[in-house]
Amino acid sequence: MIVVCGEALFDVFPAQETSAGLDLSARQGGSPFNLATGLARLGGTAMFFGGLARDMFGRRLHAALLAEGVDVSVAPRTDAPTALVLVGIDGAGLPQYTFYGNATAERMVGMADLDRLPAADAIHVGSYCMVVEPVASALRALVERRRGNSLIVYDPNVRLTIEPRTKVWREAVEWMMARSDVLKVSEEDIHALYPALSVTDFMREAIDAGAALVVVTRGEQGVVAARPGMPPMTLPAIPVAVTDTVGAGDTFQAGLLAWLEQAGCLNRRALAGMTAGALAEALHFAAHAAAITCSRRGADLPYLQEVLRAVSKETPSRGER
């Protein structure tokens, strides 16, 4: 089982202008919500651990997770409201986020909530819940409790519109570097936090800090992965007509973790023992999943059969080492 920790919220898209203002389209989202949903759709076993409001948005998020087969039995329920994020799309199809909410449900996870969590193969943390309180302190405590027993997986998923201080994000990344078994990060996030640092140098620092696997997604340039004692592996992007990239990183992470779970590799020893070919297969599967999401509007993550059909149409790349 993979426990996914963090926010569930609603992304709000401007649909069209009217004489009275704007029509809006609200879609459930949040990086951890997307990840938990994606894992379940891809055949993984997902438990969601994040604050869910009792308002109409929170009830919808709770019902949506249940409908996808995600375990929400330990997700704290709260009277705090659900966070809303206005998503605009720029000319390149890249999302631009404006956050609406403070003291919202996803932030209301505390230390006492940790005691309800069962044992798990993997604990996934990330996104802005690692930099806002009180949830950040609770999730850090969870990482300290479970490291060594559960695979610790981290995706910073930097959102400077929510927490604009890059120093706070860097502190979280550097704290997690020493505690993560799997670190997945976008090239965009690396450049936002460390503009003078190359992707290769960032990966080297993460490996030196103790990560067993570091994966950097690079959009149309593909993905690069590194493990201790092995040169980086690069795979090209999957060609796709991009509608937008909302949820692409979450989908990649869901694909990677679902593949690792199916292969029995949700532990540090198994990760270390993976062949280069197996790692390339995992990355290739995750990249196909992300490409499908990019072909659709919003974070509409694919189901397992969709990805398997896409993968079956070509010979899986073994990567360049």
N, C-alpha and C positions, 0 to 999 in steps of 0.2 A: 504494500500500500504506500502511496505517495501523499503526504500531507502538504497541501498548498496553502501558504499563509499570506494574508494581505487583503487588499481592498476589493470590494465589489461595488460598482456604481453604475450610473447611467451616462453614456455618451450622447450628447444632444447635437444633431446635425441640422443646420439651416436647410430646409427643403426648397422653399421658394419665397420670393417677395410677394406681398399682397398690398392692397391699398391701405390696409390697417397696420401693416408691419411685416412679420415673418411667420411663415409656417415652419414648425420645427418637427423633427423626427427623432424620437428618443430610442436608443438601443442599449441594452444591457451590456456592461463591459467592466473595465478595470483589468489590468494585466493578470493578477492572480485568478480572478474570475474566469478570464479567457483561458488561462492555462489549465485550470481544473476542468473546464468544459471540453477543451481540446483533448486532454488526456482520456477522458471518458469516451469521447467519440472515436478515439484511436485504439480503444480496447484496453486502456490502462485502468488501474484501480486508484481513484482519486478521492481524497477527503478534503473538504474546504474548511479552513480555519481562519475566519475573518468576521468582523463585526457586521451583522445584518440588521438593518432598521426594521421597526414594526410598521413603518409608513407604507403607502401603496407601492412605492418603488422597491422597498426592501422585501415586501411580500412577493413581489414579482421575481426578484432575484433569487429568493429562497425557492420558489416554485420551479424556476427555470433550472436551477442546479439539480433539484430532485428529479425533474423530468429527464435530465441528461444521464442520470445514474450516479451523480456525485453524492457522496456521504456528507450530509450537513449536520449530523447529530451533535457535533461539538462546537458548531459555529455560534458564538455569543449573539444573543438577540438584545437589542437596545432600543430605547425610545429616542435616541439621537437621530437626526434626519439622514437620509441617503445623500451622498455627495453627487453633484452633477458636474459634468465636464463638457463645455462647448467645443466641438471639434470642427475646425475649418480645414479645408484641403487646399494646398497651394497649387501652382501651375504644374509642378512635377508630380503631383499625386501624393505629396508628403503631408502628414497630419500636423496641424497646429492646434495646441490645446489651451483653453482658458478654463481655470478651475473655479467653480462656484460652490462654496461650502466651507464651514469652519466648525470644529467640535462635532464632526459628523461621525456616522456609525462606525466606519472602518478604523477610526482612531481610538475607539473606546474599548479595545482589548487590553486587559490588565493581567498582572501576575497570577491572580486567582484562577483565571481561565485556563492556564497552562495545565493545571492538575487534571483536567478532563480529557487530555489527549492520550490516546492509546499508543502502544509501540508501533513503529512504522519503519519500512525499509528506507524511505527517504523523506527528508524535510526540505521543502522549497521555500525560500524567503526572497524578498526583493521588492522592487518598486518603491514608491514614496513612503510606504509604511515602515521602512527601515530608517527614515529620517524625521518622522513626526511623532510626537508623544501623545498619550502614554504608550501607544502600541509598539514603538521602536524598542523601548526598554524591555517590554515583554518578549518580543521576538528575539532579541539578543540573549535574553535569559534562556529561552527555549533552545537556541543554538548551543549554548554552553552546556545545557543539560543533556542534549542528545548527541553531540559530536562524539564520534568513536563507536556509537551504537547504531545510528542512522546515517545514511549518506546525506551530507549537507550540500544543498544545491542553491546557487545564488545568481540572480540576474538583477543588476542595479536598476535598469529601466529608468534612467534619469529623467525627471520632470522638473525643470527649473522654473516653470510657471507656478508650481506648487510650493517648492522650497528653492528660492533663488540663490541661496548661498552655496557656491561650489565647494567651499571649505567643508560644509556639513556633509555633502555627498562624498567628498574624498575621504573624510574620516570614516564614513560607513564602509566604503569600498575597501579601505586599507585594513579596517578591523575584520571584515569578512574574508579578505584574502588569506589570512592566517588560519581561518576556520572552515573554509569551503573545500569540499572534495571536487565538486564540479562548479566551475565559474563560466557562465555564458554572458557575453556582453556585446553590444553593438559597437562598431567602429565609431559611429556618431557619438555615443556616450563617452568613449575614450577621449575623443578630441574635445568634447565639451568640458571634461574635467582635467585633462592633461594635454593641453594644446601643443606642448613641446615634446611630447612622448610619442614614439612610433608604436604601431600595433605590436611589432615584434618585441620591442623593449617592455611594453606592458605585459605581454604574455610571459616573458622571461621572469619579470618580477613576481607574477602570480605563481608560477611554477616554483620559484625559489622560496616563496612564502609557504608553500605546502600543498597547492592544488594538485589533484591527480589528473584533471582534465580541464583545459581552458579552451573555450570556443569563442571565436569572434566572428559575428555576422557582419558582412560588408555590402549588403544590398545587392546591386547589380554586379558587383565584383565577386560575389560568392561568399565562401566561408573558409576560415583557416582555424585549425585546431592544433594544440600542442599537448604533449605529455612529458613527464620527466624522462630524461635519457633518450628522447627521440626527436628528430628534426620536425619542424612544423609540417602539417599536411594541408594542402590547399585544394578545394573543390570549386569549380565554377558555379555560377548561379544557374538555376533552371530557367530557360527562356519562357516568358509569359507576357501577355498583354495586361499591363497593370491598370487596374481601376483605382485602387489606392493601397497604401501599405499599412493601414490600421490593423493591428493584431498580427502582423507578419512575424515579429520577433517572438511573440507568445506562442504562435503556431509552431515555429521552429523548435522552441523549447519543449513543447508538448510532444512533438514528433520524436525528438531525441530521447526524452525520458520514457515514452511509451515503448520505443525500440529497445532501450536498455532493460526495461522491466521484462519484456517478452523474452529477451535473451538471457535473463538471469544475471544481469550485470549491475544491479543496484547495490553494489558494495565496492569498497575501495580495492580489495584484492582482485575482484573480477575485472574492474576497470583497468588495473595495471596489467592484467594478463590478456587483454584484448589484442588481437592481431591488427595490423594496419588495415587489412582488408575488411575486417569487421567494423572498425571505426569508420572507414569510408562508407560502408553500407549504412551505418547509423546516420551519418551526416547527410547522405544522399536521400534517405527516407525523409528526414526532417526538412530538407530543402524542398522536396516535392510538396510536402504538406504546406509549407509557407507560400510556395508559388500559387497553390490553389486559392489560398486566402487572398493573395494580392489580386487575383482575377475577379474578386467579388467586392461589393461595397461593404465597408465596415469589417468588424471582427467576426466574420461568418466562417468559423473553422471547419475543416473538412472531416468527413467520416473515414474510417479505416479503409473501406472498400474503394473509395475515391482515390486515396493515395496509392493503394496497391495497384489499381488500374493504371495510374499514371506511371508508376515505377516499372510496371511490366512492359510498357511501350518502348523501353530502351534498355540497353545493357548498363547496369550500375557502374558508375565510375569508381575506380580504385584510388583516385586522388594522385597528387604529385607530391612526392616526399623530397 
